[in-house]
Amino acid sequence: MIFRLACGDVMPGCAASFENTDKSLLLEEVARHAAADHGIAEITPEMLAAVDGKIVQAPA
């Protein structure tokens, strides 16, 4: 299974996208991106839910 996220689905206007076969590693990548590019130092439960709701699963 491949997990994919387009940041623009959560943060309109952002062109970054992420893909990983491990969902937890994908979320770590997204958290690093959120801190570096959007200035988000803390991922709240609400943010995590919003991100999780936009992750797409595809067969490997």
N, C-alpha and C positions, 0 to 999 in steps of 0.2 A: 504494500500500500504506500502511496506517495501522498504526503500532505502538502498543500499549497495555500499560500496566502498572498494576496495583492494588498499592500499597505493602503493603497488608495481606497479600498473598500471600507477601511476604518478611518483613515485620515485623508479626506478628499484632496486631490491634487498631488499626492505622493506617488511617484512612479516605481518605487521599490517593490520587489516581489521576492518571495522566499519559497523554497521547496526542500523537503527532506523526507526520508523514509521513517524518521523517528520524530514523533510529534513533540516530545519534550525538547529535543534539540532545535526543532523549528521555533518553538516558543522562546528558547534562549536567544536565538538569532534575532527574533523580532524584538525582544527586550533590549538587546544591545543597540539595535537600530533606533528604537524609540528614544533611548537615552542620548545617543550620538546625534541623531538628525532632527529629533522633535523636542529635545530637552525634557523628556519625561523620565524622571529619576526613580519614581515608584510606580509599580504596576498595581493598581487597586483591583479588588475582586470584580468590580463593574467593568473595568477595562479588559481584564482577562476574559470575562464573559462575552464582551463585544468582539474581541479578537477571535475567540474560540468559535463563535457563531459564524464567522466569515471564512474559516478554514475549510477548504474543499479537499475531499479524499478522491484519489484516482487509483486505478490498478497500476501496479509497478510494471 
